[in-house]
Amino acid sequence: MGGILGISNKIYTTLHEFNIISIFVRLLLAMFLSGMIGVDRGMRKKVIGVKTYMVLCIGATLVMMTGEYIHLYSNGAGTGDTARLGAQVVSGISFLGAGSIMVQGQRHVSGLTTAASLWSSACIGLAIGIGFYSGAILATVAILVVLRYSHFLDNYIQQHSNTYDVYMEFENEDKMATAIRKLKEIDINVSNVIIVKKKTKTPTVVVQATLEGAHWKAEHTVFREVRQMEGVISVEEI
């Protein structure tokens, strides 16, 4: 038993020291963990795939190891801030993540999860680079669980939400104002109203808006009450 413990302690010490073996293991682990996240994103047909995640995480790992190298082997050995280079990665990666975010229309934003996972991949690389293996591995598992299974929670939230982004068509502007006022009286608030299209040959008005119930109601109930309102021609969720 003592032999096994001795070997375990030696492996632990080797991996947490700065040497050629630990450098190899850290870079390999960075490739593996970031690759797992990249595979998940790639399987979901995201633009940023496995190669980007792996290169990013390897780079972040190298940056952190470079900070440790400077700290240990510069002329003033043992001095300096090891985390300074890592801090630049945390802030700098935001620009790369921003490139994956796209705004479509007035209210639809895509790419936020990809940007966040890119940033997290860089942070995993930093953790690996300084030898915080357990944190990097557990964080990877947590991220994969969120990316893989959070849609169940998203679906539950959507099904129990009482707020809807919609297109609404009214007979005219006066009927629109009256309908919005009457909907408020039955605890359905209409907000963020934007006139999308006003037909020139008819007084019909099409708007993009947000419907929000003051009290929870089933989705079909909310839309039925809106459609039955005088002056409302149609309502369709975006």
C-alpha positions in Angstrom: 0.0 0.0 0.0 2.9 2.3 0.8 4.3 1.7 -2.6 1.0 2.8 -4.3 0.8 5.9 -2.1 4.4 6.7 -2.9 3.8 6.4 -6.7 0.7 8.5 -6.4 2.5 11.2 -4.5 5.3 11.2 -7.0 2.8 11.5 -9.9 1.0 14.3 -8.1 4.2 16.2 -7.4 5.5 15.8 -11.0 2.2 17.1 -12.5 2.2 20.1 -10.2 5.8 21.0 -10.8 6.9 22.9 -13.8 8.7 20.3 -16.0 8.5 18.8 -19.5 6.1 16.1 -18.3 3.7 18.5 -16.7 3.8 20.8 -19.7 2.9 17.9 -22.0 0.1 16.7 -19.8 -1.4 20.2 -19.5 -1.4 20.8 -23.2 -2.8 17.3 -23.8 -5.5 17.8 -21.2 -6.4 21.3 -22.7 -6.8 19.6 -26.1 -9.0 16.9 -24.7 -11.3 19.0 -22.4 -11.8 21.8 -24.9 -12.3 19.2 -27.7 -15.2 17.7 -25.7 -16.9 21.1 -25.6 -16.1 21.8 -29.3 -17.6 18.4 -30.3 -20.9 19.3 -28.5 -21.0 22.7 -30.3 -20.2 21.0 -33.6 -22.9 18.4 -33.3 -25.3 21.3 -32.9 -24.2 22.8 -36.2 -22.6 25.8 -34.6 -20.3 27.9 -36.7 -17.5 27.8 -34.2 -16.5 24.1 -33.9 -14.0 21.8 -32.3 -10.8 23.3 -33.8 -11.5 26.8 -32.5 -12.2 25.5 -29.0 -9.0 23.4 -28.9 -6.7 26.1 -30.3 -8.2 28.7 -27.9 -7.8 26.5 -24.9 -4.3 25.4 -25.8 -3.3 29.1 -26.3 -4.8 30.0 -22.9 -2.9 27.1 -21.3 0.3 28.3 -22.9 -0.2 31.8 -21.7 -0.7 30.7 -18.1 2.4 28.4 -18.3 4.3 31.3 -19.7 3.3 33.4 -16.7 4.5 30.7 -14.4 7.8 30.3 -16.4 8.5 34.0 -16.1 7.8 33.8 -12.4 10.1 30.9 -11.9 12.9 31.5 -14.4 13.2 35.2 -15.1 16.1 37.2 -13.7 14.1 38.1 -10.6 13.1 34.4 -10.1 10.2 34.0 -7.7 9.0 37.5 -8.2 6.2 39.0 -10.4 2.5 38.3 -10.8 1.9 34.9 -12.3 -1.8 35.7 -13.1 -1.1 38.9 -15.0 -1.0 37.3 -18.4 -4.0 35.1 -17.6 -6.0 38.2 -16.7 -5.3 39.6 -20.2 -6.7 36.4 -21.7 -9.9 36.6 -19.7 -10.6 40.1 -20.9 -9.2 39.7 -24.4 -11.2 36.6 -25.3 -14.3 38.8 -25.0 -13.6 40.3 -28.4 -13.4 36.8 -30.0 -16.7 35.8 -28.3 -18.4 39.0 -29.5 -17.7 38.0 -33.1 -19.9 34.9 -32.7 -22.9 37.0 -31.5 -25.5 38.0 -34.1 -28.5 40.2 -33.7 -31.4 39.3 -35.9 -34.4 41.6 -36.0 -35.5 43.5 -33.0 -35.4 40.9 -30.3 -33.6 37.8 -31.5 -30.0 37.4 -30.5 -28.0 34.2 -31.3 -24.5 33.1 -30.4 -24.5 34.1 -26.8 -24.0 30.5 -25.6 -21.2 30.0 -28.0 -19.5 33.2 -26.9 -19.9 32.1 -23.2 -18.5 28.6 -23.9 -15.6 30.1 -25.8 -14.8 32.3 -22.8 -15.2 29.3 -20.4 -12.9 27.2 -22.6 -10.2 29.9 -22.2 -10.7 29.8 -18.5 -10.4 26.1 -18.4 -7.1 26.5 -20.3 -5.9 29.0 -17.7 -6.7 26.5 -14.9 -4.9 23.7 -16.6 -1.9 26.0 -17.3 -1.4 26.7 -13.6 -2.0 23.0 -12.7 -5.5 23.3 -11.3 -6.5 20.1 -12.9 -9.5 19.2 -10.8 -11.1 22.6 -11.3 -10.6 22.3 -15.0 -12.0 18.8 -15.3 -15.0 19.5 -13.1 -15.7 22.8 -14.9 -15.7 20.9 -18.2 -18.1 18.3 -16.9 -20.4 21.1 -15.6 -20.3 23.0 -18.9 -21.1 19.8 -20.9 -24.0 19.0 -18.6 -25.4 22.6 -19.1 -24.9 22.5 -22.9 -26.4 19.1 -23.3 -29.3 19.1 -20.9 -30.3 22.7 -20.2 -32.8 22.7 -23.1 -35.1 20.7 -20.8 -35.1 23.6 -18.4 -35.5 26.1 -21.3 -38.5 24.2 -22.5 -40.1 24.2 -19.0 -39.5 27.9 -18.7 -41.0 28.6 -22.2 -44.0 26.4 -21.4 -44.7 28.3 -18.1 -43.8 31.7 -19.4 -46.6 34.3 -19.7 -44.6 36.7 -22.0 -44.8 36.4 -25.8 -43.2 38.3 -28.6 -45.8 38.6 -31.3 -46.9 40.2 -34.6 -50.3 41.8 -34.3 -52.6 43.1 -37.1 -55.2 45.7 -36.3 -58.0 47.2 -38.4 -56.7 50.7 -37.9 -54.8 52.8 -35.5 -57.8 53.8 -33.4 -58.9 50.1 -33.1 -55.3 49.3 -32.1 -55.3 51.9 -29.3 -58.7 50.7 -28.1 -57.8 47.0 -28.2 -54.5 47.6 -26.3 -56.5 49.5 -23.6 -59.1 46.8 -23.3 -56.5 44.0 -23.2 -54.9 45.7 -20.2 -58.3 45.7 -18.5 -58.3 41.9 -18.7 -54.7 41.7 -17.3 -53.0 41.3 -20.7 -50.4 44.0 -21.1 -49.1 45.0 -24.6 -45.7 46.7 -24.5 -42.7 47.4 -26.8 -45.1 48.3 -29.6 -43.2 48.9 -32.9 -45.2 49.6 -36.2 -43.7 47.2 -38.7 -45.9 47.8 -41.6 -48.7 50.2 -42.4 -50.5 49.3 -45.6 -51.0 52.2 -47.8 -54.3 51.2 -49.5 -56.0 50.2 -46.3 -55.9 51.5 -42.7 -54.7 48.1 -41.5 -51.7 48.4 -39.1 -49.2 45.6 -38.4 -47.1 45.9 -35.2 -44.4 43.9 -33.4 -45.1 43.8 -29.6 -44.7 42.0 -26.4 -47.8 40.4 -24.7 -47.5 39.8 -21.0 -50.2 38.4 -18.7 -50.4 39.9 -15.2 -51.5 36.5 -14.0 -50.4 33.1 -15.4 -52.7 31.8 -18.2 -52.2 29.0 -20.6 -50.8 30.2 -23.9 -53.8 29.2 -26.0 -56.0 31.1 -23.5 -54.0 34.3 -23.9 -54.0 34.2 -27.7 -57.7 33.3 -27.8 -58.6 36.3 -25.7 -56.4 38.6 -27.9 -57.9 37.3 -31.1 -61.4 37.8 -29.8 -60.7 41.4 -29.0 -62.5 43.9 -31.3 -60.2 45.4 -33.9 -57.6 42.6 -33.8 -57.3 40.9 -37.2 -54.6 38.4 -36.2 -51.9 37.7 -33.7 -48.9 35.4 -34.3 -46.0 34.5 -32.0 -42.6 35.3 -33.3 
